[in-house]
Amino acid sequence: MRLESKTDNLKNANGVFRQTFSFIGVFLSCALVACTSPMKEAGDAPDGPEYVSWISSAYKTPVKDGLPMPKEQWWKDFESDELNSIVDTALTNNFDLRVAIARVSQTRAQAEIVNAARYPSVDVTGAYKNQAPGQGVGYAETPDDWSSQPVWQAGLLVNYEVDIWGKRGFNSKAAYSQALASEFNREAVALSLVGDVVTIYFQVMSLNERIEVGERNLAAIRNIGRGLQTRLNRGDSTLIDVSQQLILQTNTDAQVTNLKLQRERAMNRLALLIGKAPSSVKLQGISVEKAKTPVVAPGLPSDLLCRRPDIRRAEAALEAAQADLYAARANLLPSFALSAQGGYGSFLLSTITAPQSLFYILSANLVQNVFDGGKRKAEVKVADAKNLELLEAYANTVLSALRDVEDGLSGVALTAKQYEALNLSRERAQKLADMSAVVVERGGMDYVQLYQIQGTVLAAEDAAINSRFEQIRASVDLYKAIGGGVRLDDSPCLGGGKLPKADARWTAAAEKADSQITIKKP
């Protein structure tokens, strides 16, 4: 009799399971047929790829974990082993870069959390409760019937929300796009870090040379001042001549002191970038005159900008905002959830594993929000506005990239001409200083002219060295503007489409930026 009863119960359970899943299948079929209107609406911004079709798919893959060593080590074109070592140290120790790397891990983990909601959750449950009255509320007809009844339960609990409208999928896409944006942000931090390290390194080198020139000129000025003092003692010079020379000496001394202050601040800044204490950073240095600089020549289209991590970051953020918008719209539609619980339950712990203690509970819930004070519709408006904001930000990022390239090209070309002119001026000033020294010894020069020549020589040498540094900095800025170095044989962007033309406000600028550029190693 008990065996027959158990068999009947199992048959009933199987029948309930079949009816439940048949109901689910019918509901899903009806929902999919009825769901003919997509989450997109008229007037929506196009999908992300329509804005970034010019970007090669090779640039859309997430970068690897860890420290992002740039593929092209463009700073090695300057041919300085010390600089190469400093850049490697910065990519290892810089704390801003470490923060960016930690954020990548956070966004990846957050994406996994969001994506996990697309799958069922399975939990092991165990419970104990003591209920009174034992038969349930309202079943104690007399005080004698009122008694407590313990219940023991153990089993599995399964919950699953069916993603009918794709809301979970949109949430996952948004989360993964945000994770990708954080990886591109890490690349942007690394590119900016390397550029800053190279710039500050050569700034320190140029300041060393300017200080050396200033101290050399200061020594010459002091030597002339001592000669004037001797002549004053003999009556061959005047106090006015000596005073003018002393003024020039103190002004030059102040300039040299100011250059030393700039060098100390630059060294402290460099120490911060490489993650070390300022006192532990020692530089041997090279002459900025001997450093190699790239040469600009026609040859490479401006599609090279697709490598810039800030553009790729803006693209990923835009795709995330679009997915958030579609998820907010899907949230307006009904939700369908399934839950199942099964296991063993008994009034006595000793009989909890007995066949008669087996139980199961199946439920399906369809929920449609009727009134929430306009909260969900407001969420759609917020997501729509954010999508528009990031679209405008993406357009602005592309325009800024085009501007950076134009600035970099102009800077490299014009600083080269500036250095050429100032270097010629320095050579002439040095010749003038040599000739004036001979004339002074023979007593054929007015001291007013001598002061002017000394000031001209110092200014010309200082300006030439500083101009050389500006030329190097312009080269670094151009490298940053195009997203790093250039390798013609590996760049998948070559010939792979045009700059985006999704907005008339920056289409003209994009077309203008199709001017040809390339970076040649010296």
C-alpha positions as a printed Julia matrix, in Angstrom:
522×3 Matrix{Float64}:
   0.0     0.0     0.0
   2.8     2.4     0.87
   4.65    1.51   -2.37
   1.57    2.25   -4.44
   1.08    5.56   -2.62
   4.7     6.56   -3.26
   4.42    5.65   -6.95
   1.26    7.73   -7.27
   2.98   10.71   -5.65
   5.89   10.47   -8.1
   3.47   10.29  -11.03
   1.65   13.35   -9.75
   4.96   15.19   -9.34
   6.0    14.35  -12.9
   2.64   15.56  -14.14
   3.05   18.86  -12.31
   6.54   19.3   -13.76
   5.3    18.65  -17.3
   2.4    21.05  -16.91
   4.67   23.75  -15.49
   7.26   23.57  -18.24
   4.53   23.34  -20.89
   3.1    26.56  -19.46
   6.54   28.17  -19.58
   7.08   27.13  -23.2
   3.68   28.45  -24.29
   4.26   31.73  -22.43
   7.7    32.23  -23.97
   6.42   31.49  -27.46
   3.59   33.97  -27.06
   5.92   36.58  -25.58
   8.45   36.24  -28.38
   5.76   36.47  -31.03
   4.16   39.47  -29.34
   7.48   41.21  -28.84
   7.64   42.65  -32.35
   8.71   46.17  -31.29
  12.45   46.31  -30.43
  13.96   48.42  -27.7
  15.14   50.88  -30.34
  12.92   53.79  -31.16
  12.82   56.37  -33.92
  15.32   59.14  -33.33
  17.71   56.98  -31.33
  21.42   57.39  -31.87
  22.89   54.71  -34.16
  24.65   51.72  -32.68
  28.21   52.22  -31.53
  29.8    50.44  -34.52
  28.14   52.93  -36.89
  30.14   55.64  -35.22
  33.34   53.68  -35.08
  33.28   51.56  -38.24
  36.64   53.06  -39.12
  38.24   51.39  -36.09
  39.74   48.0   -36.81
  38.31   45.1   -34.82
  41.85   44.37  -33.63
  41.62   47.48  -31.47
  38.34   46.48  -29.83
  39.68   43.45  -27.97
  40.42   43.87  -24.26
  44.05   44.2   -23.32
  45.75   41.68  -21.07
  45.98   41.88  -17.31
  48.93   43.52  -15.66
  51.1    46.46  -16.53
  50.38   47.71  -20.05
  53.75   47.91  -21.77
  53.13   49.85  -25.0
  53.55   47.8   -28.15
  55.85   50.37  -29.69
  58.55   51.71  -27.39
  58.82   55.01  -29.22
  60.87   56.67  -26.47
  63.83   54.51  -27.51
  64.15   56.67  -30.63
  65.9    59.21  -28.41
  68.7    56.67  -27.9
  69.17   57.09  -24.16
  69.64   54.0   -22.0
  69.02   56.04  -18.88
  65.7    57.29  -20.28
  64.68   53.75  -21.23
  65.37   52.57  -17.68
  63.4    55.45  -16.16
  60.37   54.75  -18.38
  60.43   51.06  -17.43
  60.54   52.04  -13.77
  57.6    54.4   -14.22
  55.49   51.71  -15.91
  56.19   49.46  -12.94
  55.99   51.84   -9.99
  53.7    54.72  -10.94
  50.77   54.82   -8.53
  48.3    56.49  -10.92
  48.87   53.58  -13.29
  48.46   51.1   -10.45
  45.13   52.76   -9.56
  44.0    52.43  -13.18
  44.97   48.75  -13.17
  43.01   48.16   -9.96
  39.97   49.82  -11.54
  40.21   47.41  -14.46
  39.96   44.5   -12.04
  37.0    46.14  -10.34
  35.04   46.74  -13.53
  35.76   43.23  -14.8
  34.48   41.74  -11.55
  31.43   44.02  -11.67
  30.72   42.85  -15.22
  30.84   39.25  -14.03
  28.38   40.1   -11.25
  25.95   41.68  -13.7
  26.28   38.86  -16.22
  25.64   36.26  -13.51
  22.05   37.55  -13.22
  21.31   35.98  -16.61
  21.63   32.48  -15.14
  19.6    30.59  -12.54
  20.68   30.72   -8.93
  20.82   27.45   -6.99
  21.01   27.48   -3.2
  21.2    24.76   -0.6
  18.68   25.45    2.14
  18.2    24.22    5.66
  15.52   25.44    8.04
  13.94   24.81   11.39
  10.77   26.4    12.7
   8.47   25.83   15.61
   4.85   26.66   14.78
   1.9    27.08   17.1
  -0.85   26.04   16.71
   0.7    23.0    15.14
  -2.04   22.6    12.51
  -1.82   26.25   11.46
  -3.3    29.61   12.36
  -7.0    29.3    13.26
  -7.01   25.52   13.68
  -6.98   25.5    17.5
 -10.69   25.15   18.19
 -10.08   24.63   21.89
  -7.2    25.48   24.23
  -6.35   21.79   24.31
  -5.71   21.88   20.56
  -3.17   24.68   20.92
   0.31   23.18   20.87
   3.52   23.87   19.04
   4.83   21.76   16.18
   8.5    21.77   15.06
   9.35   21.43   11.36
  12.73   20.48    9.88
  13.56   21.12    6.22
  16.58   20.66    3.91
  16.88   20.83    0.14
  17.58   23.01   -2.91
  16.11   26.35   -3.99
  16.29   27.44   -7.65
  15.31   30.92   -8.89
  15.41   32.15  -12.47
  14.12   35.28  -14.15
  13.43   34.66  -17.82
  15.09   37.36  -19.92
  12.16   37.79  -22.3
  12.88   41.33  -23.44
  16.68   41.14  -23.33
  17.05   43.38  -20.26
  19.64   41.12  -18.66
  21.55   40.92  -21.92
  21.61   44.71  -22.24
  22.82   45.01  -18.66
  25.64   42.57  -19.38
  26.63   44.42  -22.54
  26.73   47.71  -20.64
  28.85   46.21  -17.87
  31.33   44.62  -20.27
  31.58   47.88  -22.23
  32.37   49.72  -19.01
  35.07   47.16  -18.25
  36.51   47.67  -21.71
  36.43   51.44  -21.19
  38.43   51.02  -17.99
  41.06   49.02  -19.88
  41.34   51.76  -22.48
  41.6    54.27  -19.65
  44.53   52.25  -18.31
  46.2    52.5   -21.72
  45.56   56.24  -21.78
  47.17   56.63  -18.36
  50.2    54.63  -19.51
  50.58   56.71  -22.69
  50.3    59.98  -20.78
  52.72   58.69  -18.14
  55.4    57.81  -20.66
  55.0    61.15  -22.4
  55.31   63.06  -19.13
  58.37   61.07  -18.06
  60.16   61.68  -21.35
  59.27   65.38  -21.34
  60.39   65.97  -17.75
  63.58   63.97  -18.27
  64.65   66.2   -21.15
  63.5    69.25  -19.22
  65.94   68.33  -16.46
  68.68   67.78  -19.05
  68.03   71.17  -20.66
  68.0    72.88  -17.28
  71.35   71.29  -16.48
  72.8    72.76  -19.66
  71.22   76.15  -19.08
  72.6    76.22  -15.54
  76.03   75.28  -16.86
  75.88   78.1   -19.45
  74.66   80.55  -16.82
  77.41   79.65  -14.38
  80.05   79.89  -17.11
  78.82   83.34  -18.11
  78.55   84.3   -14.45
  82.21   83.37  -13.96
  83.18   85.52  -16.96
  81.1    88.43  -15.65
  82.74   88.16  -12.23
  86.19   88.05  -13.83
  85.44   91.24  -15.78
  84.06   92.8   -12.62
  87.3    92.11  -10.77
  89.21   93.69  -13.65
  87.02   96.77  -13.5
  87.56   97.0    -9.74
  91.31   96.9   -10.34
  91.04   99.66  -12.91
  88.87  101.65  -10.54
  91.56  101.38   -7.9
  94.1   102.68  -10.45
  91.75  105.44  -11.6
  91.28  103.99  -15.12
  87.56  103.24  -14.61
  84.57  104.79  -12.87
  82.28  103.66  -10.09
  79.41  103.7   -12.59
  81.14  101.05  -14.72
  81.75   98.85  -11.69
  78.15   99.28  -10.45
  76.7    98.32  -13.84
  78.86   95.22  -13.92
  77.78   94.26  -10.4
  74.11   94.67  -11.36
  74.63   92.38  -14.36
  76.42   89.9   -12.08
  73.63   89.79   -9.47
  70.91   89.5   -12.16
  72.75   86.61  -13.78
  73.22   84.97  -10.4
  69.46   85.28   -9.78
  68.68   83.72  -13.18
  70.94   80.77  -12.44
  69.3    80.33   -9.03
  65.86   80.34  -10.64
  66.96   77.68  -13.12
  68.19   75.53  -10.22
  64.8    75.9    -8.55
  63.07   74.77  -11.75
  65.39   71.77  -11.93
  64.63   70.75   -8.35
  60.9    70.92   -9.0
  61.27   68.95  -12.23
  63.3    66.29  -10.41
  60.64   66.03   -7.71
  57.96   65.68  -10.35
  59.95   62.97  -12.12
  60.45   61.13   -8.84
  56.69   61.14   -8.27
  56.04   59.75  -11.74
  58.45   56.85  -11.27
  57.18   56.15   -7.76
  60.33   56.95   -5.81
  61.44   59.41   -3.17
  63.05   62.55   -4.68
  66.3    62.01   -2.79
  66.75   58.57   -4.37
  66.61   59.78   -7.99
  70.01   60.41   -9.54
  70.45   61.28  -13.21
  73.62   61.25  -15.22
  71.9    62.8   -18.18
  72.68   63.44  -21.82
  72.92   66.62  -23.82
  69.69   67.71  -25.43
  71.8    68.66  -28.42
  72.67   64.99  -28.97
  69.17   63.6   -28.52
  67.49   62.26  -31.66
  64.16   63.67  -32.78
  61.69   62.28  -35.35
  61.26   63.86  -38.76
  57.79   64.65  -40.11
  57.04   63.74  -43.73
  53.92   62.86  -45.79
  52.79   59.26  -46.02
  50.38   58.04  -43.31
  46.62   58.82  -43.13
  45.03   60.28  -40.04
  43.16   56.97  -39.5
  46.12   56.35  -37.21
  44.06   58.16  -34.58
  42.02   54.99  -34.09
  44.86   53.75  -31.85
  44.31   56.53  -29.34
  43.03   54.97  -26.11
  40.9    58.01  -25.23
  38.89   57.58  -28.46
  38.49   53.86  -27.8
  37.46   54.62  -24.21
  34.81   57.1   -25.42
  33.52   54.52  -27.9
  33.16   51.86  -25.19
  31.4    54.31  -22.86
  28.97   55.22  -25.64
  28.15   51.55  -26.27
  27.56   51.06  -22.52
  25.18   54.03  -22.44
  23.21   52.63  -25.37
  22.84   49.26  -23.65
  21.69   51.02  -20.46
  19.03   52.85  -22.47
  17.69   49.63  -23.98
  17.7    47.94  -20.57
  15.72   50.84  -19.07
  13.12   50.5   -21.82
  12.9    46.76  -21.31
  12.29   47.38  -17.61
   8.91   48.9   -18.52
   7.67   45.51  -19.77
   6.44   42.57  -17.67
   8.92   40.32  -15.9
   8.56   36.55  -15.67
  10.26   34.57  -12.9
  10.4    30.88  -12.08
  11.25   29.31   -8.76
  11.51   25.73   -7.6
  12.22   24.27   -4.2
  12.56   20.65   -3.26
  14.03   18.45   -0.57
  13.01   16.83    2.65
  10.8    18.12    5.46
   9.61   16.47    8.62
   8.24   17.16   12.07
  10.97   14.9    13.47
  14.63   15.23   12.63
  15.03   11.45   12.83
  12.59   10.9     9.92
  13.68   13.78    7.67
  15.28   11.42    5.13
  12.28    9.08    4.99
  10.51    8.78    1.59
   7.34   10.38    2.93
   9.35   13.5     3.88
  10.09   14.37    0.24
   8.5    17.66   -0.94
   8.68   20.11   -3.87
   7.26   23.56   -4.63
   7.04   25.06   -8.13
   5.94   28.59   -8.88
   5.85   30.97  -11.85
   5.28   34.69  -11.43
   4.36   37.25  -14.07
   4.66   40.83  -12.83
   3.73   44.03  -14.66
   4.22   47.33  -12.91
   1.09   49.46  -12.88
   2.14   52.47  -10.84
   5.5    53.53   -9.41
   5.14   57.31   -9.47
   6.83   57.54  -12.88
  10.12   56.09  -11.61
  10.76   53.69  -14.5
   9.85   56.21  -17.17
  12.19   58.69  -15.51
  14.94   56.06  -15.59
  14.45   55.8   -19.36
  14.77   59.59  -19.67
  17.97   59.55  -17.61
  19.48   56.79  -19.74
  18.45   58.6   -22.93
  20.05   61.85  -21.76
  23.21   60.04  -20.72
  23.41   58.36  -24.11
  23.19   61.77  -25.79
  25.81   63.17  -23.4
  28.32   60.44  -24.22
  27.61   60.79  -27.93
  28.55   64.46  -27.73
  31.58   63.55  -25.6
  32.69   61.05  -28.23
  32.45   63.67  -30.98
  34.4    66.1   -28.82
  37.08   63.46  -28.16
  37.58   62.9   -31.87
  37.79   66.65  -32.5
  40.3    67.01  -29.68
  42.38   64.21  -31.16
  42.42   65.97  -34.53
  43.44   69.19  -32.84
  46.24   67.43  -30.96
  47.63   66.02  -34.2
  47.5    69.41  -35.9
  49.2    71.0   -32.89
  51.82   68.26  -32.85
  52.6    68.6   -36.54
  52.83   72.37  -36.31
  54.92   72.17  -33.15
  57.47   69.76  -34.62
  57.85   71.77  -37.83
  57.98   75.22  -36.26
  60.17   74.37  -33.26
  62.72   72.91  -35.67
  62.83   76.22  -37.53
  62.96   78.13  -34.25
  65.88   76.06  -32.99
  67.75   76.5   -36.26
  67.41   80.29  -36.02
  68.3    80.49  -32.33
  71.26   78.15  -32.76
  72.6    80.42  -35.49
  72.08   83.39  -33.18
  74.0    81.59  -30.43
  76.95   80.94  -32.74
  77.05   84.58  -33.74
  76.8    85.69  -30.11
  79.71   83.45  -29.16
  81.84   84.95  -31.95
  80.82   88.39  -30.8
  81.89   87.54  -27.26
  85.32   86.37  -28.46
  85.86   89.53  -30.51
  84.67   91.81  -27.71
  87.12   90.18  -25.28
  90.02   91.13  -27.57
  88.73   94.67  -27.98
  88.31   95.07  -24.23
  91.87   93.96  -23.62
  93.08   96.66  -26.03
  90.83   99.26  -24.42
  88.91   99.96  -27.61
  85.33   99.25  -26.35
  82.9   101.25  -24.28
  81.78   99.41  -21.16
  78.12  100.05  -21.95
  78.58   97.98  -25.11
  80.36   95.32  -23.11
  77.41   94.91  -20.74
  75.0    94.62  -23.64
  77.16   92.0   -25.36
  77.43   89.95  -22.2
  73.67   90.0   -21.74
  73.12   89.11  -25.41
  75.5    86.14  -25.25
  73.82   84.73  -22.15
  70.31   85.21  -23.56
  71.25   83.66  -26.93
  72.79   80.52  -25.4
  69.94   80.07  -22.95
  67.3    80.54  -25.64
  68.98   78.05  -27.99
  69.11   75.31  -25.35
  65.51   75.96  -24.3
  64.42   75.91  -27.95
  66.03   72.5   -28.37
  64.02   71.24  -25.41
  60.83   72.66  -26.95
  61.62   70.79  -30.14
  61.94   67.52  -28.22
  58.75   68.22  -26.28
  56.89   68.86  -29.56
  58.04   65.45  -30.79
  56.76   63.81  -27.61
  53.43   65.62  -27.94
  53.08   64.35  -31.51
  53.78   60.79  -30.39
  51.07   61.15  -27.74
  48.65   62.71  -30.25
  48.83   59.69  -32.56
  48.63   57.18  -29.73
  52.28   56.12  -29.67
  54.86   55.17  -32.27
  54.2    54.24  -35.88
  54.83   50.87  -37.51
  53.66   50.89  -41.11
  53.74   47.12  -41.49
  51.51   46.27  -38.48
  48.94   49.04  -38.38
  45.54   47.41  -39.17
  44.04   50.85  -39.62
  45.9    51.51  -42.84
  43.39   51.62  -45.67
  40.68   50.43  -43.31
  38.0    53.07  -43.64
  37.64   56.78  -43.04
  37.17   58.94  -40.04
  33.55   58.85  -38.73
  31.12   61.29  -40.28
  28.12   60.83  -37.99
  27.8    64.48  -37.03
  28.01   67.43  -39.4
  29.63   69.59  -36.72
  32.88   67.68  -36.93
  32.69   66.05  -40.37
  34.5    68.97  -41.96
  37.23   68.8   -39.34
  37.59   65.05  -39.91
  37.92   65.52  -43.66
  40.48   68.27  -43.17
  42.47   65.99  -40.88
  42.97   63.45  -43.67
  46.2    65.28  -44.44
  49.07   62.8   -44.64
  51.55   62.4   -41.81
  54.19   59.93  -40.8
  57.0    59.71  -38.29
  60.42   58.76  -39.57
  63.19   57.61  -37.3
  66.4    59.6   -37.68
